[in-house]
Amino acid sequence: MSNAAKNITKYFTEIVLTDVDKLMPIELACHSHPWSEKTFLSCIGGRYFGEFVQVTEQDLSADHAIGFYIGEYVIGEATLMDICVVPTEQGKGYGKVLLNQFLAQAKKLGTTKVFLEVRAKNIAAQMLYMNAGFIEIDRRTGYYPSSSGFGYEDAIVMSLKC
Ligand SMILES: CC(C)(COP(=O)(O)OP(=O)(O)OC[C@H]1O[C@@H](n2cnc3c(N)ncnc32)[C@H](O)[C@@H]1OP(=O)(O)O)[C@@H](O)C(=O)NCCC(=O)NCCS
C-alpha cells in the first residue's frame, strides 16, 4: 500500500438506495459498459450486500467515497457482482481492502464458496483475484460486448473456497 493510502483514515459504510447518486460516478468512470442506475438500484437490499469505502484525508475536512463492492448471497454461495475503485485512487491498495471486506462479509453470511466473472482482458482485476486465492473454473466465450466497442470478449469464471 502506498504512503498516500496509509496517511488517510478509511471506513466502510453499508450501501443503501440513497447512496446510488454518489456511487454511480465511480461506476461510470470504472467500466466500459457500466450498470445503469436502474440496475445498480436493483442490486441493493434483499439477497445483495454491499459497502463503499470512504477516506478522510488529513488535510481535507470532507469524507469522500473512493470505491465499493456489491455481492450477492444465496444459500451458502456468494457472487461478487461488482467492485470498483475510482481511477485516480487505483493501484494504492484499496481494491485489495474492498475484496477482503467482501470476503469477510460473505463469510459472516455463511458463504462456503465464492464466484465471480471477469473480462478476459481485465488483467488488473484477475491479478487481484488470483492473489486472493481465486482460481479459473470456466470461460464463457464472447460473453461481454468488447470494451473497445467492436466484437465480444470472453468472461473468465473464477471461484474461491472459503
Ligand atoms: C480491479 C480494481 C478494483 C483493483 O483496484 P486497485 O485499488 O487498483 O487494486 P490494488 O491497488 O488494491 O491492487 C491489488 C492487486 O491487484 C492487482 N493489480 C492492480 N492493478 C494492477 C495492474 N494495473 N496490473 C496488474 N495487476 C494489478 C495486483 O495483483 C495488486 O496487488 P499487488 O499490488 O500486491 O501486486 C480496479 O482496478 C478497478 O476499479 N477497475 C475497474 C473496475 C473493474 O474492472 N472491476 C472488476 C470487475 S470484474
The ligand as a MOL file (V3000), in Angstrom:
LIG
                    3D

  0  0  0     0  0            999 V3000
M  V30 BEGIN CTAB
M  V30 COUNTS 48 50 0 0 0
M  V30 BEGIN ATOM
M  V30 1 C -9.8620 -4.0630 -10.2260 0
M  V30 2 C -9.7380 -2.8800 -9.2490 0
M  V30 3 C -10.9390 -2.8820 -8.3080 0
M  V30 4 C -8.4420 -3.0420 -8.4380 0
M  V30 5 O -8.3830 -1.9620 -7.5030 0
M  V30 6 P -6.9990 -1.2610 -7.1200 0
M  V30 7 O -7.2560 -0.4020 -5.9410 0
M  V30 8 O -6.4110 -0.6330 -8.3090 0
M  V30 9 O -6.1270 -2.5430 -6.7070 0
M  V30 10 P -4.9850 -2.6050 -5.6030 0
M  V30 11 O -4.1440 -1.3730 -5.6570 0
M  V30 12 O -5.5870 -2.9730 -4.2990 0
M  V30 13 O -4.1170 -3.8120 -6.1290 0
M  V30 14 C -4.4250 -5.1200 -5.6830 0
M  V30 15 C -3.8150 -6.1300 -6.6230 0
M  V30 16 O -4.4660 -6.0530 -7.8870 0
M  V30 17 C -3.5110 -6.3080 -8.9200 0
M  V30 18 N -3.4130 -5.1280 -9.7610 0
M  V30 19 C -3.9330 -3.9140 -9.5300 0
M  V30 20 N -3.6750 -3.0910 -10.5780 0
M  V30 21 C -2.9740 -3.8150 -11.4660 0
M  V30 22 C -2.4410 -3.5510 -12.7540 0
M  V30 23 N -2.5710 -2.3640 -13.3340 0
M  V30 24 N -1.8190 -4.5580 -13.4080 0
M  V30 25 C -1.6970 -5.7900 -12.8390 0
M  V30 26 N -2.1770 -6.0940 -11.6160 0
M  V30 27 C -2.8050 -5.1220 -10.9510 0
M  V30 28 C -2.2100 -6.6400 -8.2330 0
M  V30 29 O -2.1840 -8.0360 -8.0220 0
M  V30 30 C -2.3500 -5.9160 -6.9110 0
M  V30 31 O -1.6110 -6.4940 -5.8780 0
M  V30 32 P -0.0730 -6.0410 -5.6400 0
M  V30 33 O -0.0770 -4.5490 -5.5760 0
M  V30 34 O 0.2550 -6.6930 -4.3370 0
M  V30 35 O 0.6750 -6.5610 -6.8040 0
M  V30 36 C -9.6400 -1.5350 -10.0250 0
M  V30 37 O -8.6100 -1.6300 -10.9720 0
M  V30 38 C -10.9220 -1.1140 -10.7120 0
M  V30 39 O -11.7990 -0.4910 -10.1200 0
M  V30 40 N -11.0440 -1.4490 -12.0300 0
M  V30 41 C -12.2160 -1.0480 -12.7990 0
M  V30 42 C -13.4400 -1.8470 -12.4100 0
M  V30 43 C -13.2000 -3.3200 -12.5960 0
M  V30 44 O -12.6020 -3.7580 -13.5590 0
M  V30 45 N -13.7060 -4.0970 -11.6260 0
M  V30 46 C -13.5870 -5.5450 -11.6610 0
M  V30 47 C -14.7400 -6.1080 -12.4130 0
M  V30 48 S -14.5990 -7.9050 -12.5030 0
M  V30 END ATOM
M  V30 BEGIN BOND
M  V30 1 1 1 2
M  V30 2 1 2 3
M  V30 3 1 2 4
M  V30 4 1 2 36
M  V30 5 1 4 5
M  V30 6 1 5 6
M  V30 7 2 6 7
M  V30 8 1 6 8
M  V30 9 1 6 9
M  V30 10 1 9 10
M  V30 11 2 10 11
M  V30 12 1 10 12
M  V30 13 1 10 13
M  V30 14 1 13 14
M  V30 15 1 14 15
M  V30 16 1 15 16
M  V30 17 1 15 30
M  V30 18 1 16 17
M  V30 19 1 17 18
M  V30 20 1 17 28
M  V30 21 1 18 19
M  V30 22 1 18 27
M  V30 23 2 19 20
M  V30 24 1 20 21
M  V30 25 1 21 22
M  V30 26 2 21 27
M  V30 27 1 22 23
M  V30 28 2 22 24
M  V30 29 1 24 25
M  V30 30 2 25 26
M  V30 31 1 26 27
M  V30 32 1 28 29
M  V30 33 1 28 30
M  V30 34 1 30 31
M  V30 35 1 31 32
M  V30 36 2 32 33
M  V30 37 1 32 34
M  V30 38 1 32 35
M  V30 39 1 36 37
M  V30 40 1 36 38
M  V30 41 2 38 39
M  V30 42 1 38 40
M  V30 43 1 40 41
M  V30 44 1 41 42
M  V30 45 1 42 43
M  V30 46 2 43 44
M  V30 47 1 43 45
M  V30 48 1 45 46
M  V30 49 1 46 47
M  V30 50 1 47 48
M  V30 END BOND
M  V30 END CTAB
M  END
